[in-house]
């Protein structure tokens, strides 16, 4: 982020670009109210905070628009400073003209995320809450929204503050001992300190490990459709999405590259990936497609292996599944084309899948809507069963937070190892302080200067 003065009055469009019924322009800073009055014949600067006023706005060329002007004063605003929000008609011409009018009076265009950065700097939000604002804006389904909203309300921050305060208490006692080193006194009883550090390490690791779940909720889980050519992957892909996204053909090897689309469940997003068929490739392009299939399998949250019950043998399927199990631990089997298989015995397939230690396969016809809907519901239940009931559990969704928690856990292990080996109090205090610093960096209580630019530059301009 550019080095700009926090005393500047800033202005930006707060709604998405493009023609719409309404556009909102946000102005924040010491000059927000006076600059607004300069564009009106009937001022609003003498009105109370949190009031809205219908006014005609003017610049040097005359009338710009009739606008609804909402006032937020000082500490009662989002940014913690005088703020004005102007709702005008959604014409790009009107928006650009209003922005220019403010800039002509001394305001500057806001940097990405600068409104939220000011909220942080003015104590309206801590750093974790500020990041939750971006997550809330980007949320595409209920679960991501709920987690972001919980973090915005300060649930995660309170957990971190509690851990930090408990650690800070004992650290201060250890450091106090250093001031009385000649008297050989011990203010921090070592058995209590060991117990505290063990508990904090366990809680920190639990929070850190929740990031795997949080990242899935936030970004959606990738599910790869894999299988031999003509197993029906593209047909099932289209059927699950209820639209023609992938080319369907009887010619083997039609899909050469991965095709990805989003499948929205109730409150959760699944990233569905159709891939090239697994077989001995006949040309360089197909070889690359198959290599990419395995690359997606390694990175995905789960792989759904499709087999054609009429043409795929048990030996072929078992060979493919063993190969997939080497790439990922989560493989599900779909026995497709049951309509063409007739009365074929399903038991051998059940036995083969069970023998590989996999969950019971689904038997479907990708061309039958009822069958596909049943599979969709089964997928939804399987995914949401482990995700939807997080309750009051704190779930980490930010990689920076996960890394800071991991750093704290490592420092706690250093303390435990040091206590076991008789490490001096000053070195124990060093590792304790590093653990506190790691936790404090999450909420921005100390040492955040170097990460502010990185965080807030990812926000939209008007936020």
MISEVO-671413 format. One record per residue (C-alpha): y, z, x; residue number from 1; residue in one letter. Coordinates in nm, 4 decimals, padded with zeros to 6 digits. Layout:
REM MISEVO-671413
SITE        c2        c3        c1    k  r
SITE         Y         Z         X  NUM  A
...
//
This chain:
REM MISEVO-671413
SITE        c2        c3        c1    k  r
SITE   00.0000   00.0000   00.0000    1  X
SITE   00.3495  -00.0817   00.1230    2  X
SITE   00.5618   00.2030   00.2553    3  X
SITE   00.8056   00.2599  -00.0286    4  X
SITE   01.0233   00.5568  -00.1078    5  X
SITE   00.8855   00.7853  -00.3809    6  X
SITE   01.2473   00.8285  -00.4929    7  X
SITE   01.2727   00.4643  -00.5993    8  X
SITE   01.2837   00.3806  -00.9664    9  X
SITE   00.9874   00.1501  -01.0291   10  X
SITE   00.9127  -00.0950  -01.3077   11  X
SITE   00.6035  -00.2941  -01.4017   12  X
SITE   00.4228  -00.4497  -01.6903   13  X
SITE   00.1661  -00.1990  -01.8199   14  X
SITE  -00.0317  -00.4404  -02.0391   15  X
SITE  -00.2429  -00.7333  -01.9267   16  X
SITE  -00.0699  -01.0593  -01.8413   17  X
SITE  -00.0826  -01.3381  -02.0974   18  X
SITE   00.0685  -01.4107  -02.4355   19  X
SITE   00.0053  -01.1401  -02.6945   20  X
SITE   00.1715  -00.9756  -02.9900   21  X
SITE   00.3077  -00.6873  -02.7818   22  X
SITE   00.3729  -00.6275  -02.4118   23  X
SITE   00.4523  -00.2853  -02.2687   24  X
SITE   00.6791  -00.2384  -01.9678   25  X
SITE   00.6828   00.0947  -01.7881   26  X
SITE   00.9776   00.2318  -01.5878   27  X
SITE   00.9588   00.5553  -01.3865   28  X
SITE   01.1988   00.7394  -01.1589   29  X
SITE   01.5335   00.9137  -01.1568   30  X
SITE   01.7132   00.6057  -01.2857   31  X
SITE   01.4712   00.5126  -01.5638   32  X
SITE   01.6794   00.6467  -01.8523   33  X
SITE   02.0227   00.5415  -01.7189   34  X
SITE   01.9025   00.1894  -01.6349   35  X
SITE   01.7637   00.1600  -01.9857   36  X
SITE   02.0953   00.2709  -02.1354   37  X
SITE   02.2680   00.0003  -01.9302   38  X
SITE   02.0651  -00.2606  -02.1234   39  X
SITE   02.1554  -00.1190  -02.4664   40  X
SITE   02.4674  -00.1075  -02.6788   41  X
SITE   02.3442   00.2108  -02.8438   42  X
SITE   02.2169   00.4428  -02.5635   43  X
SITE   01.9030   00.6573  -02.5880   44  X
SITE   01.9542   00.8731  -02.2794   45  X
SITE   02.0812   01.1644  -02.4870   46  X
SITE   01.7677   01.1699  -02.7048   47  X
SITE   01.4789   01.4188  -02.6707   48  X
SITE   01.1626   01.3479  -02.4748   49  X
SITE   00.8652   01.1973  -02.6566   50  X
SITE   01.0776   01.0097  -02.9091   51  X
SITE   01.0733   00.6377  -02.9871   52  X
SITE   01.3790   00.4273  -03.0696   53  X
SITE   01.4167   00.0734  -03.1989   54  X
SITE   01.6913  -00.1000  -03.0015   55  X
SITE   01.8145  -00.4479  -02.9127   56  X
SITE   01.8074  -00.5038  -02.5366   57  X
SITE   02.0683  -00.7142  -02.3534   58  X
SITE   02.1093  -00.8574  -02.0054   59  X
SITE   02.3961  -01.0602  -01.8579   60  X
SITE   02.2867  -01.3668  -02.0577   61  X
SITE   02.2752  -01.1908  -02.3937   62  X
SITE   01.9989  -01.0639  -02.6213   63  X
SITE   01.6564  -01.0314  -02.4619   64  X
SITE   01.4546  -00.8852  -02.7507   65  X
SITE   01.4339  -00.6121  -03.0095   66  X
SITE   01.2276  -00.3381  -02.8439   67  X
SITE   01.0644  -00.0046  -02.9214   68  X
SITE   01.1729   00.2330  -02.6468   69  X
SITE   00.9746   00.5532  -02.5893   70  X
SITE   01.1169   00.8306  -02.3711   71  X
SITE   00.9263   01.0767  -02.1534   72  X
SITE   01.1249   01.3333  -01.9631   73  X
SITE   01.0441   01.4739  -01.6198   74  X
SITE   00.7378   01.6962  -01.5996   75  X
SITE   00.6318   01.5995  -01.9511   76  X
SITE   00.5625   01.2397  -01.8521   77  X
SITE   00.2514   01.0780  -01.7059   78  X
SITE   00.4122   01.0417  -01.3632   79  X
SITE   00.5911   01.3778  -01.3620   80  X
SITE   00.9330   01.2088  -01.3537   81  X
SITE   01.1635   01.0428  -01.6078   82  X
SITE   00.9743   00.7547  -01.7641   83  X
SITE   01.0488   00.4897  -02.0240   84  X
SITE   00.7987   00.2634  -02.1949   85  X
SITE   00.9394  -00.0498  -02.3587   86  X
SITE   00.7346  -00.2405  -02.6160   87  X
SITE   00.8582  -00.5981  -02.6583   88  X
SITE   00.7110  -00.9167  -02.8012   89  X
SITE   00.4389  -01.0503  -02.5732   90  X
SITE   00.6211  -01.3600  -02.4472   91  X
SITE   00.5932  -01.4020  -02.0714   92  X
SITE   00.9551  -01.5186  -02.0738   93  X
SITE   01.0720  -01.1975  -02.2429   94  X
SITE   00.8653  -00.9769  -02.0095   95  X
SITE   00.9911  -01.1465  -01.6936   96  X
SITE   01.3495  -01.1289  -01.8201   97  X
SITE   01.3264  -00.7539  -01.8934   98  X
SITE   01.1675  -00.6897  -01.5522   99  X
SITE   01.4461  -00.8866  -01.3841  100  X
SITE   01.7122  -00.6924  -01.5766  101  X
SITE   01.5799  -00.3640  -01.4418  102  X
SITE   01.5501  -00.5021  -01.0901  103  X
SITE   01.9098  -00.6236  -01.1077  104  X
SITE   02.0069  -00.2622  -01.1765  105  X
SITE   01.8239  -00.1233  -00.8756  106  X
SITE   01.4616  -00.0796  -00.9799  107  X
SITE   01.1827  -00.2374  -00.7795  108  X
SITE   00.8462  -00.3716  -00.8876  109  X
SITE   00.5774  -00.1050  -00.8663  110  X
SITE   00.2905  -00.1366  -00.6225  111  X
SITE  -00.0640  -00.1341  -00.7618  112  X
SITE  -00.1474   00.2138  -00.8844  113  X
SITE   00.1936   00.3543  -00.7960  114  X
SITE   00.2490   00.5196  -01.1343  115  X
SITE  -00.0780   00.7120  -01.0973  116  X
SITE  -00.0019   00.7853  -00.7328  117  X
SITE   00.3233   00.9465  -00.8408  118  X
SITE   00.1310   01.1491  -01.1004  119  X
SITE  -00.0861   01.2761  -00.8144  120  X
SITE   00.2063   01.3456  -00.5803  121  X
SITE   00.3908   01.5288  -00.8574  122  X
SITE   00.0920   01.7493  -00.9369  123  X
SITE   00.0060   01.5948  -01.2731  124  X
SITE  -00.3413   01.4916  -01.1544  125  X
SITE  -00.5574   01.5742  -00.8562  126  X
SITE  -00.7082   01.2911  -00.6551  127  X
SITE  -01.0439   01.2925  -00.8329  128  X
SITE  -00.8676   01.2773  -01.1699  129  X
SITE  -00.6461   00.9933  -01.0471  130  X
SITE  -00.9540   00.7934  -00.9486  131  X
SITE  -01.0989   00.8666  -01.2925  132  X
SITE  -00.8016   00.6834  -01.4447  133  X
SITE  -00.9157   00.3626  -01.2716  134  X
SITE  -01.2749   00.4242  -01.3830  135  X
SITE  -01.1610   00.4805  -01.7403  136  X
SITE  -00.9681   00.1527  -01.7442  137  X
SITE  -01.2669  -00.0322  -01.5970  138  X
SITE  -01.5297   00.1273  -01.8258  139  X
SITE  -01.7252  -00.1328  -02.0218  140  X
SITE  -01.9581   00.0882  -02.2250  141  X
SITE  -01.9783   00.4336  -02.3789  142  X
SITE  -02.1541   00.6208  -02.0991  143  X
SITE  -01.9154   00.4962  -01.8286  144  X
SITE  -01.6243   00.5848  -02.0566  145  X
SITE  -01.7574   00.9353  -02.1238  146  X
SITE  -01.8124   01.0132  -01.7548  147  X
SITE  -01.4665   00.8861  -01.6570  148  X
SITE  -01.3048   01.0839  -01.9386  149  X
SITE  -01.4868   01.4001  -01.8344  150  X
SITE  -01.3672   01.3581  -01.4756  151  X
SITE  -01.0132   01.2848  -01.5950  152  X
SITE  -01.0162   01.6123  -01.7873  153  X
SITE  -01.0959   01.7920  -01.4621  154  X
SITE  -01.4625   01.8889  -01.5036  155  X
SITE  -01.5678   01.7584  -01.1626  156  X
SITE  -01.2526   01.8958  -00.9989  157  X
SITE  -01.3267   02.2451  -01.1333  158  X
SITE  -01.6780   02.2328  -00.9846  159  X
SITE  -01.5387   02.1307  -00.6460  160  X
SITE  -01.2654   02.3960  -00.6609  161  X
SITE  -01.5235   02.6673  -00.7335  162  X
SITE  -01.7374   02.5635  -00.4359  163  X
SITE  -01.4325   02.5426  -00.2114  164  X
SITE  -01.2983   02.8850  -00.3116  165  X
SITE  -01.6326   03.0550  -00.2509  166  X
SITE  -01.6577   02.8929   00.0903  167  X
SITE  -01.2956   02.9668   00.1733  168  X
SITE  -01.3431   03.3395   00.1097  169  X
SITE  -01.6180   03.3782   00.3671  170  X
SITE  -01.4501   03.1440   00.6134  171  X
SITE  -01.1407   03.3640   00.6110  172  X
SITE  -01.3590   03.6665   00.6867  173  X
SITE  -01.5302   03.4888   00.9777  174  X
SITE  -01.1937   03.3836   01.1171  175  X
SITE  -01.0618   03.7374   01.0731  176  X
SITE  -01.3421   03.8559   01.2994  177  X
SITE  -01.2005   03.6354   01.5746  178  X
SITE  -00.8777   03.8368   01.5659  179  X
SITE  -01.0798   04.1527   01.6305  180  X
SITE  -01.3220   04.0059   01.8824  181  X
SITE  -01.2716   04.2921   02.1295  182  X
SITE  -01.3622   04.5520   01.8653  183  X
SITE  -01.6867   04.3650   01.7852  184  X
SITE  -01.6458   04.4066   01.4103  185  X
SITE  -01.8205   04.1981   01.1451  186  X
SITE  -01.6270   04.1364   00.8228  187  X
SITE  -01.8567   03.8598   00.6944  188  X
SITE  -02.2018   04.0098   00.6492  189  X
SITE  -02.4369   03.7479   00.7921  190  X
SITE  -02.7149   03.7757   00.5349  191  X
SITE  -02.4625   03.7266   00.2531  192  X
SITE  -02.3023   03.4355   00.4363  193  X
SITE  -02.6428   03.2728   00.4865  194  X
SITE  -02.7246   03.3099   00.1177  195  X
SITE  -02.3863   03.1679   00.0167  196  X
SITE  -02.4145   02.8681   00.2484  197  X
SITE  -02.7673   02.7923   00.1256  198  X
SITE  -02.6497   02.8023  -00.2364  199  X
SITE  -02.3470   02.5855  -00.1661  200  X
SITE  -02.5564   02.3356   00.0272  201  X
SITE  -02.8008   02.3117  -00.2641  202  X
SITE  -02.5195   02.2600  -00.5172  203  X
SITE  -02.3461   02.0041  -00.2965  204  X
SITE  -02.6681   01.8104  -00.2429  205  X
SITE  -02.7377   01.8160  -00.6175  206  X
SITE  -02.3930   01.6692  -00.6823  207  X
SITE  -02.4384   01.4131  -00.4059  208  X
SITE  -02.7771   01.3042  -00.5361  209  X
SITE  -02.6322   01.2583  -00.8849  210  X
SITE  -02.4388   00.9605  -00.7464  211  X
SITE  -02.7509   00.7425  -00.7843  212  X
SITE  -02.7397   00.8099  -01.1590  213  X
SITE  -02.3599   00.7925  -01.1763  214  X
SITE  -02.3441   00.4586  -00.9992  215  X
SITE  -02.5998   00.3127  -01.2410  216  X
SITE  -02.4049   00.4414  -01.5407  217  X
SITE  -02.0766   00.3137  -01.4006  218  X
SITE  -02.1868  -00.0317  -01.2876  219  X
SITE  -02.4976  -00.0895  -01.4972  220  X
SITE  -02.8547  -00.1236  -01.3808  221  X
SITE  -02.9773  -00.4516  -01.2344  222  X
SITE  -03.3059  -00.5732  -01.3857  223  X
SITE  -03.4647  -00.8715  -01.2108  224  X
SITE  -03.6901  -01.1108  -01.4014  225  X
SITE  -03.9563  -01.2217  -01.1543  226  X
SITE  -04.2806  -01.4137  -01.1856  227  X
SITE  -04.4499  -01.7432  -01.1179  228  X
SITE  -04.2897  -02.0728  -01.2250  229  X
SITE  -04.3157  -02.1410  -01.5997  230  X
SITE  -04.4029  -01.7803  -01.6769  231  X
SITE  -04.1194  -01.7858  -01.9301  232  X
SITE  -03.8513  -01.5993  -01.7338  233  X
SITE  -03.5626  -01.8252  -01.8362  234  X
SITE  -03.6825  -01.8368  -02.1963  235  X
SITE  -03.6956  -01.4577  -02.2103  236  X
SITE  -03.3608  -01.4343  -02.0306  237  X
SITE  -03.1979  -01.6517  -02.2976  238  X
SITE  -03.3789  -01.4737  -02.5803  239  X
SITE  -03.2689  -01.1268  -02.4677  240  X
SITE  -02.9088  -01.2480  -02.4420  241  X
SITE  -02.9379  -01.4509  -02.7639  242  X
SITE  -02.7685  -01.7466  -02.5941  243  X
SITE  -02.8642  -02.0444  -02.3756  244  X
SITE  -02.7600  -01.9378  -02.0270  245  X
SITE  -03.0556  -02.0549  -01.8178  246  X
SITE  -03.2109  -02.4025  -01.8175  247  X
SITE  -03.5568  -02.3989  -01.9781  248  X
SITE  -03.8029  -02.6701  -01.8774  249  X
SITE  -04.1770  -02.7310  -01.8488  250  X
SITE  -04.1132  -02.8561  -01.4952  251  X
SITE  -04.2129  -02.5851  -01.2478  252  X
SITE  -03.9382  -02.4579  -01.0193  253  X
SITE  -03.6443  -02.5431  -01.2472  254  X
SITE  -03.4611  -02.2207  -01.1569  255  X
SITE  -03.3515  -02.2511  -00.7938  256  X
SITE  -03.0935  -01.9716  -00.7772  257  X
SITE  -03.0363  -01.6413  -00.9530  258  X
SITE  -02.8456  -01.6341  -01.2819  259  X
SITE  -02.6900  -01.3042  -01.3881  260  X
SITE  -02.5605  -01.1864  -01.7251  261  X
SITE  -02.4773  -00.8557  -01.8906  262  X
SITE  -02.6904  -00.7116  -02.1669  263  X
SITE  -02.5144  -00.4315  -02.3529  264  X
SITE  -02.7226  -00.1567  -02.5025  265  X
SITE  -02.5829   00.1301  -02.7067  266  X
SITE  -02.3603   00.2973  -02.4512  267  X
SITE  -02.5146   00.1342  -02.1447  268  X
SITE  -02.4974  -00.1975  -01.9600  269  X
SITE  -02.7951  -00.3823  -01.8124  270  X
SITE  -02.7356  -00.6556  -01.5554  271  X
SITE  -03.0111  -00.9072  -01.6253  272  X
SITE  -03.0984  -01.1422  -01.3358  273  X
SITE  -03.3134  -01.4539  -01.3821  274  X
SITE  -03.4659  -01.5676  -01.0526  275  X
SITE  -03.6611  -01.8511  -00.8967  276  X
SITE  -04.0379  -01.8502  -00.9526  277  X
SITE  -04.2653  -01.6902  -00.6947  278  X
SITE  -04.4937  -01.9503  -00.5359  279  X
SITE  -04.5453  -02.1571  -00.2213  280  X
SITE  -04.2183  -02.3515  -00.2070  281  X
SITE  -04.2295  -02.7296  -00.1867  282  X
SITE  -03.8827  -02.7849  -00.0370  283  X
SITE  -03.6101  -02.6066   00.1573  284  X
SITE  -03.3938  -02.5374  -00.1486  285  X
SITE  -03.6802  -02.3768  -00.3376  286  X
SITE  -03.7697  -02.1700  -00.0306  287  X
SITE  -03.4158  -02.0329  -00.0262  288  X
SITE  -03.4337  -01.9616  -00.3997  289  X
SITE  -03.7542  -01.7611  -00.3585  290  X
SITE  -03.6084  -01.5725  -00.0619  291  X
SITE  -03.3145  -01.4782  -00.2819  292  X
SITE  -03.5553  -01.3607  -00.5512  293  X
SITE  -03.7029  -01.1024  -00.3155  294  X
SITE  -03.3564  -01.0059  -00.1945  295  X
SITE  -03.2541  -00.9294  -00.5553  296  X
SITE  -03.5789  -00.7366  -00.6101  297  X
SITE  -03.5039  -00.5122  -00.3105  298  X
SITE  -03.1516  -00.4353  -00.4346  299  X
SITE  -03.2184  -00.4049  -00.8088  300  X
SITE  -03.2832  -00.0892  -01.0041  301  X
SITE  -03.5976  -00.2367  -01.1578  302  X
SITE  -03.8025  -00.5572  -01.1635  303  X
SITE  -03.9741  -00.7005  -01.4699  304  X
SITE  -04.2658  -00.9198  -01.3708  305  X
SITE  -04.3583  -01.1890  -01.6238  306  X
SITE  -04.6970  -01.3555  -01.6290  307  X
SITE  -04.8333  -01.6376  -01.8429  308  X
SITE  -05.1471  -01.5001  -02.0074  309  X
SITE  -05.2812  -01.8528  -02.0520  310  X
SITE  -05.2483  -01.9823  -01.6957  311  X
SITE  -05.2054  -01.6840  -01.4600  312  X
SITE  -05.5249  -01.5261  -01.3301  313  X
SITE  -05.5733  -01.1532  -01.2774  314  X
SITE  -05.6053  -01.2174  -00.9028  315  X
SITE  -05.2743  -01.4070  -00.8879  316  X
SITE  -05.0923  -01.1425  -01.0895  317  X
SITE  -05.2322  -00.8589  -00.8801  318  X
SITE  -05.1326  -01.0412  -00.5615  319  X
SITE  -04.7756  -01.0878  -00.6873  320  X
SITE  -04.7467  -00.7279  -00.8058  321  X
SITE  -04.8680  -00.5863  -00.4763  322  X
SITE  -04.6061  -00.7983  -00.2999  323  X
SITE  -04.3330  -00.6771  -00.5380  324  X
SITE  -04.4378  -00.3136  -00.4944  325  X
SITE  -04.3696  -00.3521  -00.1229  326  X
SITE  -04.0104  -00.4469  -00.2093  327  X
SITE  -03.9340  -00.1927  -00.4831  328  X
SITE  -04.0811   00.1172  -00.6420  329  X
SITE  -03.9934   00.0231  -01.0002  330  X
SITE  -04.1952  -00.2689  -01.1384  331  X
SITE  -04.2692  -00.3332  -01.5031  332  X
SITE  -04.5120  -00.5944  -01.6308  333  X
SITE  -04.4650  -00.8285  -01.9257  334  X
SITE  -04.7653  -01.0350  -02.0378  335  X
SITE  -04.5928  -01.3364  -02.1931  336  X
SITE  -04.7089  -01.6218  -02.4203  337  X
SITE  -04.9429  -01.4071  -02.6281  338  X
SITE  -04.9024  -01.6691  -02.9014  339  X
SITE  -05.0717  -01.9283  -02.6798  340  X
SITE  -05.3353  -01.6910  -02.5459  341  X
SITE  -05.4877  -01.6519  -02.8901  342  X
SITE  -05.7416  -01.3721  -02.9089  343  X
SITE  -05.7650  -01.3266  -02.5332  344  X
SITE  -05.8847  -00.9812  -02.4335  345  X
SITE  -05.5921  -00.7633  -02.3239  346  X
SITE  -05.8025  -00.4906  -02.1662  347  X
SITE  -05.8422  -00.6603  -01.8232  348  X
SITE  -05.4643  -00.6814  -01.7942  349  X
SITE  -05.4268  -00.3181  -01.8924  350  X
SITE  -05.6884  -00.2152  -01.6368  351  X
SITE  -05.5315  -00.4254  -01.3585  352  X
SITE  -05.1841  -00.2827  -01.4147  353  X
SITE  -05.3165   00.0744  -01.4402  354  X
SITE  -05.5130   00.0227  -01.1199  355  X
SITE  -05.1867  -00.0541  -00.9398  356  X
SITE  -05.0312   00.2669  -01.0671  357  X
SITE  -04.7827   00.0859  -01.2917  358  X
SITE  -04.6725   00.1668  -01.6450  359  X
SITE  -04.8520   00.0021  -01.9359  360  X
SITE  -04.7483  -00.3638  -01.9741  361  X
SITE  -04.5722  -00.5173  -02.2709  362  X
SITE  -04.7369  -00.8072  -02.4550  363  X
SITE  -04.4794  -01.0512  -02.5951  364  X
SITE  -04.3947  -01.4071  -02.6832  365  X
SITE  -04.0531  -01.5005  -02.5437  366  X
SITE  -04.0171  -01.7612  -02.8218  367  X
SITE  -04.0710  -01.5121  -03.1024  368  X
SITE  -03.7551  -01.3261  -03.2102  369  X
SITE  -03.9434  -01.0277  -03.3497  370  X
SITE  -04.1426  -00.9908  -03.0294  371  X
SITE  -03.8294  -01.0186  -02.8127  372  X
SITE  -03.6434  -00.7646  -03.0249  373  X
SITE  -03.9330  -00.5213  -02.9853  374  X
SITE  -03.9153  -00.5693  -02.6085  375  X
SITE  -03.5377  -00.5198  -02.6116  376  X
SITE  -03.5790  -00.1897  -02.7978  377  X
SITE  -03.8504  -00.0811  -02.5561  378  X
SITE  -03.6246  -00.1629  -02.2604  379  X
SITE  -03.3388   00.0260  -02.4186  380  X
SITE  -03.5564   00.3312  -02.4741  381  X
SITE  -03.6909   00.3178  -02.1180  382  X
SITE  -03.3464   00.2914  -01.9611  383  X
SITE  -03.1556   00.5246  -02.1876  384  X
SITE  -03.4329   00.7832  -02.1856  385  X
SITE  -03.3327   00.8831  -01.8333  386  X
SITE  -02.9618   00.8239  -01.8668  387  X
SITE  -02.8131   00.9138  -02.2014  388  X
SITE  -02.8757   01.2875  -02.2142  389  X
SITE  -02.6667   01.4030  -01.9179  390  X
SITE  -02.5136   01.6739  -02.1365  391  X
SITE  -02.2821   01.9042  -01.9426  392  X
SITE  -02.4248   01.7928  -01.6099  393  X
SITE  -02.1607   01.6857  -01.3579  394  X
SITE  -02.2401   01.3341  -01.2405  395  X
SITE  -02.0696   01.1804  -00.9369  396  X
SITE  -01.9662   00.8170  -00.9902  397  X
SITE  -01.7468   00.7557  -00.6848  398  X
SITE  -01.8913   00.6601  -00.3458  399  X
SITE  -01.6065   00.8383  -00.1628  400  X
SITE  -01.6945   01.1608  -00.3414  401  X
SITE  -02.0641   01.1176  -00.2580  402  X
SITE  -01.9824   01.0648   00.1105  403  X
SITE  -01.7576   01.3739   00.1163  404  X
SITE  -02.0311   01.5833  -00.0449  405  X
SITE  -02.2814   01.4548   00.2094  406  X
SITE  -02.0398   01.5487   00.4876  407  X
SITE  -02.0068   01.9013   00.3456  408  X
SITE  -02.3857   01.9370   00.3197  409  X
SITE  -02.4245   01.8395   00.6851  410  X
SITE  -02.1660   02.0978   00.7893  411  X
SITE  -02.3471   02.3657   00.5880  412  X
SITE  -02.6678   02.2766   00.7712  413  X
SITE  -02.4811   02.3158   01.0997  414  X
SITE  -02.3758   02.6645   00.9887  415  X
SITE  -02.7329   02.7595   00.8965  416  X
SITE  -02.8698   02.6237   01.2239  417  X
SITE  -02.5926   02.8012   01.4126  418  X
SITE  -02.6646   03.1343   01.2483  419  X
SITE  -03.0333   03.0978   01.3331  420  X
SITE  -02.9540   03.0271   01.6995  421  X
SITE  -02.6822   03.2921   01.7380  422  X
SITE  -02.3863   03.0534   01.7424  423  X
SITE  -02.0519   03.2206   01.8101  424  X
SITE  -01.8166   03.3031   01.5249  425  X
SITE  -01.5522   03.0500   01.6302  426  X
SITE  -01.8032   02.7634   01.6125  427  X
SITE  -01.9380   02.8859   01.2791  428  X
SITE  -01.5797   02.8928   01.1517  429  X
SITE  -01.5276   02.5365   01.2743  430  X
SITE  -01.8193   02.4034   01.0677  431  X
SITE  -01.7163   02.6101   00.7665  432  X
SITE  -01.3640   02.4662   00.7875  433  X
SITE  -01.5047   02.1133   00.8133  434  X
SITE  -01.7080   02.1766   00.4982  435  X
SITE  -01.3958   02.2997   00.3190  436  X
SITE  -01.2025   01.9969   00.4431  437  X
SITE  -01.4695   01.7625   00.3053  438  X
SITE  -01.4506   01.9263  -00.0380  439  X
SITE  -01.0710   01.9395  -00.0331  440  X
SITE  -01.0521   01.5687   00.0427  441  X
SITE  -01.2223   01.4946  -00.2897  442  X
SITE  -00.9436   01.6470  -00.4970  443  X
SITE  -00.6661   01.5734  -00.2465  444  X
SITE  -00.5724   01.9295  -00.1598  445  X
SITE  -00.5538   01.8516   00.2124  446  X
SITE  -00.5827   01.5570   00.4466  447  X
SITE  -00.5461   01.2723   00.1986  448  X
SITE  -00.2723   01.0608   00.3560  449  X
SITE  -00.5092   00.8119   00.5143  450  X
SITE  -00.6994   00.7460   00.1895  451  X
SITE  -00.4154   00.7254  -00.0622  452  X
SITE  -00.3377   00.3614   00.0082  453  X
SITE  -00.7013   00.2595  -00.0154  454  X
SITE  -00.7512   00.4351  -00.3487  455  X
SITE  -00.4368   00.3386  -00.5365  456  X
SITE  -00.4253  -00.0225  -00.4132  457  X
SITE  -00.7297  -00.0897  -00.6347  458  X
SITE  -00.5342  -00.0029  -00.9524  459  X
SITE  -00.3602  -00.2562  -01.1722  460  X
SITE   00.0139  -00.2969  -01.1168  461  X
SITE   00.1346  -00.1110  -01.4270  462  X
SITE  -00.0873   00.1933  -01.3745  463  X
//
